[in-house]
């Protein structure tokens, strides 16, 4: 059976993380299943020149967010798990509460109940206590909260390098080996 992963894109800023995940996964032997929130469509117009059709063409299978009967809404549909990049407060809060109003949060809920990997590139700052409690709940349920924090020890030269490294680290959590610079104990000595 071909390996599958679900990519969710919510309405937080940082659509580039989801786009880069789809690009990097094209190079892997994996089938990508994409669900995009309504709010992310608005963010797409603010943050990129990419057309809706271009984004959709990057995935092997796409689902409308209202299709709660889709394959990814069932635990019997086997996947490696789900990466939500970026993940908004609304999406994370729905997942934390178990109240799923769309296929995006339903698919994440299914991933958790099946004890599969769920990684949320949570895009919000600063945080209030409600955010922290939701992050704790998702973590206690088995999810991984991964704010997209840049690794400046790599001395990135572009935003693209920062995005690529962050997404590669997120995909590490699913067992993918993406070729990006990595920290090693000699790295500090190599810097001028």
C-alpha positions as a Markdown table, in Angstrom:
| # | Residue | x | y | z |
|---|---|---|---|---|
| 1 | Unk | 0.0 | 0.0 | 0.0 |
| 2 | Unk | 1.3 | 3.4 | -0.9 |
| 3 | Unk | 2.2 | 5.7 | 2.0 |
| 4 | Unk | -0.3 | 8.6 | 2.5 |
| 5 | Unk | -0.1 | 11.8 | 4.5 |
| 6 | Unk | -2.8 | 14.5 | 5.0 |
| 7 | Unk | -1.8 | 18.1 | 4.6 |
| 8 | Unk | -4.1 | 20.6 | 6.2 |
| 9 | Unk | -3.9 | 24.3 | 5.5 |
| 10 | Unk | -5.8 | 26.6 | 7.9 |
| 11 | Unk | -6.4 | 30.3 | 7.9 |
| 12 | Unk | -3.4 | 31.5 | 9.8 |
| 13 | Unk | -0.7 | 33.5 | 8.2 |
| 14 | Unk | 2.1 | 31.3 | 6.8 |
| 15 | Unk | 0.5 | 29.6 | 3.8 |
| 16 | Unk | 4.0 | 29.1 | 2.5 |
| 17 | Unk | 4.5 | 26.3 | 5.1 |
| 18 | Unk | 1.8 | 24.3 | 3.6 |
| 19 | Unk | 2.9 | 25.0 | 0.0 |
| 20 | Unk | 6.5 | 24.0 | 0.9 |
| 21 | Unk | 5.3 | 20.8 | 2.5 |
| 22 | Unk | 3.5 | 19.8 | -0.6 |
| 23 | Unk | 6.5 | 20.7 | -2.7 |
| 24 | Unk | 8.9 | 18.6 | -0.5 |
| 25 | Unk | 6.6 | 15.7 | -0.4 |
| 26 | Unk | 6.5 | 15.5 | -4.2 |
| 27 | Unk | 10.0 | 14.3 | -4.0 |
| 28 | Unk | 9.0 | 11.5 | -1.6 |
| 29 | Unk | 7.2 | 8.2 | -2.3 |
| 30 | Unk | 4.0 | 9.4 | -0.6 |
| 31 | Unk | 0.5 | 10.2 | -1.7 |
| 32 | Unk | -0.6 | 13.7 | -0.4 |
| 33 | Unk | -4.2 | 14.3 | 0.6 |
| 34 | Unk | -5.0 | 18.0 | 1.0 |
| 35 | Unk | -7.8 | 19.9 | 2.8 |
| 36 | Unk | -7.8 | 23.7 | 2.9 |
| 37 | Unk | -10.0 | 25.9 | 5.1 |
| 38 | Unk | -12.2 | 28.6 | 3.8 |
| 39 | Unk | -10.1 | 31.2 | 5.7 |
| 40 | Unk | -6.9 | 30.0 | 4.1 |
| 41 | Unk | -8.3 | 30.9 | 0.7 |
| 42 | Unk | -8.4 | 34.5 | 1.8 |
| 43 | Unk | -4.9 | 34.3 | 3.3 |
| 44 | Unk | -3.7 | 32.8 | 0.0 |
| 45 | Unk | -4.7 | 36.0 | -1.8 |
| 46 | Unk | -2.9 | 38.2 | 0.8 |
| 47 | Unk | 0.3 | 36.2 | 1.0 |
| 48 | Unk | 0.9 | 34.8 | -2.5 |
| 49 | Unk | 0.2 | 35.3 | -6.2 |
| 50 | Unk | -0.8 | 31.6 | -6.4 |
| 51 | Unk | -4.2 | 30.8 | -7.8 |
| 52 | Unk | -6.5 | 28.4 | -6.1 |
| 53 | Unk | -6.1 | 25.8 | -9.0 |
| 54 | Unk | -2.3 | 26.0 | -8.6 |
| 55 | Unk | -2.5 | 25.1 | -4.9 |
| 56 | Unk | -4.9 | 22.3 | -5.5 |
| 57 | Unk | -2.8 | 20.8 | -8.3 |
| 58 | Unk | 0.1 | 20.3 | -5.9 |
| 59 | Unk | -1.7 | 17.5 | -4.0 |
| 60 | Unk | -2.5 | 14.0 | -5.2 |
| 61 | Unk | -6.0 | 14.1 | -3.7 |
| 62 | Unk | -8.0 | 17.2 | -2.6 |
| 63 | Unk | -11.1 | 17.5 | -0.5 |
| 64 | Unk | -13.6 | 20.3 | 0.1 |
| 65 | Unk | -13.6 | 21.4 | 3.7 |
| 66 | Unk | -17.4 | 20.7 | 4.0 |
| 67 | Unk | -17.0 | 17.1 | 2.9 |
| 68 | Unk | -17.1 | 15.5 | 6.4 |
| 69 | Unk | -17.8 | 12.1 | 4.7 |
| 70 | Unk | -14.4 | 12.1 | 2.8 |
| 71 | Unk | -12.0 | 9.2 | 3.1 |
| 72 | Unk | -9.7 | 11.2 | 5.5 |
| 73 | Unk | -12.7 | 11.5 | 7.9 |
| 74 | Unk | -12.6 | 7.8 | 8.6 |
| 75 | Unk | -10.1 | 5.9 | 10.7 |
| 76 | Unk | -10.3 | 2.9 | 8.3 |
| 77 | Unk | -8.5 | 5.1 | 5.7 |
| 78 | Unk | -4.8 | 4.5 | 6.6 |
| 79 | Unk | -2.4 | 7.4 | 6.6 |
| 80 | Unk | 0.9 | 8.2 | 8.3 |
| 81 | Unk | -0.9 | 11.1 | 9.9 |
| 82 | Unk | -1.5 | 14.8 | 9.3 |
| 83 | Unk | 0.5 | 18.0 | 9.2 |
| 84 | Unk | -1.5 | 21.2 | 9.5 |
| 85 | Unk | 0.7 | 24.0 | 8.2 |
| 86 | Unk | -0.1 | 26.7 | 9.2 |
| 87 | Unk | -2.4 | 25.9 | 12.1 |
| 88 | Unk | -4.7 | 28.7 | 13.3 |
| 89 | Unk | -6.0 | 29.1 | 16.8 |
| 90 | Unk | -9.5 | 28.2 | 15.7 |
| 91 | Unk | -8.3 | 24.9 | 14.1 |
| 92 | Unk | -6.2 | 24.0 | 17.1 |
| 93 | Unk | -9.0 | 24.9 | 19.5 |
| 94 | Unk | -11.5 | 22.7 | 17.6 |
| 95 | Unk | -9.0 | 19.8 | 17.7 |
| 96 | Unk | -8.4 | 20.3 | 21.5 |
| 97 | Unk | -12.1 | 20.3 | 22.3 |
| 98 | Unk | -13.1 | 17.5 | 20.0 |
| 99 | Unk | -15.7 | 19.7 | 18.4 |
| 100 | Unk | -15.1 | 19.3 | 14.6 |
| 101 | Unk | -16.9 | 21.8 | 12.4 |
| 102 | Unk | -15.1 | 21.0 | 9.1 |
| 103 | Unk | -13.1 | 18.3 | 7.4 |
| 104 | Unk | -9.9 | 19.9 | 8.5 |
| 105 | Unk | -10.6 | 19.5 | 12.2 |
| 106 | Unk | -12.4 | 16.2 | 11.7 |
| 107 | Unk | -9.4 | 14.6 | 9.9 |
| 108 | Unk | -7.1 | 15.8 | 12.7 |
| 109 | Unk | -9.6 | 14.3 | 15.2 |
| 110 | Unk | -9.5 | 10.9 | 13.3 |
| 111 | Unk | -5.7 | 11.0 | 13.2 |
| 112 | Unk | -5.6 | 11.4 | 17.0 |
| 113 | Unk | -8.2 | 8.7 | 17.7 |
| 114 | Unk | -6.3 | 6.3 | 15.5 |
| 115 | Unk | -3.1 | 7.1 | 17.4 |
| 116 | Unk | -1.4 | 8.4 | 14.3 |
| 117 | Unk | 1.0 | 11.4 | 14.1 |
| 118 | Unk | -0.6 | 14.9 | 14.2 |
| 119 | Unk | 1.8 | 17.9 | 13.9 |
| 120 | Unk | 0.4 | 21.4 | 14.1 |
| 121 | Unk | 2.6 | 24.3 | 12.9 |
| 122 | Unk | 0.8 | 26.7 | 15.3 |
| 123 | Unk | 0.9 | 30.3 | 14.1 |
| 124 | Unk | 0.0 | 32.7 | 16.8 |
| 125 | Unk | 1.9 | 35.0 | 19.2 |
| 126 | Unk | 1.7 | 36.2 | 21.9 |
| 127 | Unk | -0.3 | 33.5 | 23.7 |
| 128 | Unk | -3.0 | 33.8 | 26.4 |
| 129 | Unk | -3.9 | 31.1 | 28.8 |
| 130 | Unk | -6.7 | 29.7 | 26.6 |
| 131 | Unk | -4.1 | 29.1 | 23.8 |
| 132 | Unk | -1.7 | 27.4 | 26.2 |
| 133 | Unk | -4.5 | 25.2 | 27.6 |
| 134 | Unk | -5.5 | 24.1 | 24.1 |
| 135 | Unk | -1.9 | 23.4 | 23.3 |
| 136 | Unk | -1.7 | 21.3 | 26.4 |
| 137 | Unk | -4.9 | 19.4 | 25.5 |
| 138 | Unk | -3.7 | 18.6 | 22.0 |
| 139 | Unk | -0.4 | 17.4 | 23.4 |
| 140 | Unk | -2.0 | 15.2 | 26.0 |
| 141 | Unk | -4.1 | 13.7 | 23.2 |
| 142 | Unk | -1.0 | 12.7 | 21.4 |
| 143 | Unk | -0.5 | 15.7 | 19.0 |
| 144 | Unk | 2.7 | 17.6 | 18.5 |
| 145 | Unk | 2.6 | 21.4 | 18.7 |
| 146 | Unk | 5.4 | 22.8 | 16.6 |
| 147 | Unk | 5.5 | 26.6 | 16.3 |
| 148 | Unk | 7.6 | 27.5 | 13.2 |
| 149 | Unk | 10.6 | 28.8 | 15.0 |
| 150 | Unk | 13.6 | 29.6 | 12.7 |
| 151 | Unk | 17.0 | 28.0 | 13.2 |
| 152 | Unk | 19.3 | 31.0 | 13.0 |
| 153 | Unk | 22.4 | 29.0 | 13.7 |
| 154 | Unk | 22.2 | 27.9 | 10.1 |
| 155 | Unk | 22.5 | 31.6 | 9.0 |
| 156 | Unk | 19.6 | 31.5 | 6.6 |
| 157 | Unk | 20.0 | 33.9 | 3.6 |
| 158 | Unk | 16.3 | 34.0 | 2.7 |
| 159 | Unk | 12.8 | 33.5 | 4.0 |
| 160 | Unk | 12.6 | 30.4 | 1.7 |
| 161 | Unk | 15.5 | 28.8 | 3.5 |
| 162 | Unk | 13.7 | 29.4 | 6.9 |
| 163 | Unk | 10.4 | 28.0 | 5.6 |
| 164 | Unk | 12.1 | 25.0 | 4.0 |
| 165 | Unk | 14.1 | 24.1 | 7.1 |
| 166 | Unk | 11.0 | 24.4 | 9.4 |
| 167 | Unk | 8.9 | 22.2 | 7.1 |
| 168 | Unk | 11.7 | 19.6 | 6.7 |
| 169 | Unk | 11.9 | 19.4 | 10.5 |
| 170 | Unk | 8.1 | 18.9 | 10.7 |
| 171 | Unk | 8.3 | 16.2 | 8.1 |
| 172 | Unk | 11.1 | 14.5 | 10.1 |
| 173 | Unk | 8.4 | 13.7 | 12.7 |
| 174 | Unk | 6.7 | 11.5 | 10.1 |
| 175 | Unk | 9.9 | 9.7 | 9.2 |
| 176 | Unk | 10.7 | 11.6 | 6.0 |
| 177 | Unk | 14.4 | 12.4 | 5.3 |
| 178 | Unk | 14.5 | 15.8 | 3.6 |
| 179 | Unk | 17.9 | 17.0 | 2.6 |
| 180 | Unk | 18.4 | 20.3 | 4.5 |
| 181 | Unk | 21.3 | 21.6 | 6.6 |
| 182 | Unk | 21.4 | 20.0 | 10.0 |
| 183 | Unk | 23.0 | 20.9 | 13.3 |
| 184 | Unk | 26.1 | 19.0 | 14.3 |
| 185 | Unk | 28.5 | 19.4 | 17.2 |
| 186 | Unk | 31.2 | 20.8 | 14.8 |
| 187 | Unk | 28.8 | 23.4 | 13.3 |
| 188 | Unk | 29.7 | 26.1 | 15.8 |
| 189 | Unk | 33.4 | 25.6 | 15.1 |
| 190 | Unk | 32.7 | 26.0 | 11.3 |
| 191 | Unk | 31.2 | 29.4 | 11.8 |
| 192 | Unk | 33.5 | 32.4 | 11.3 |
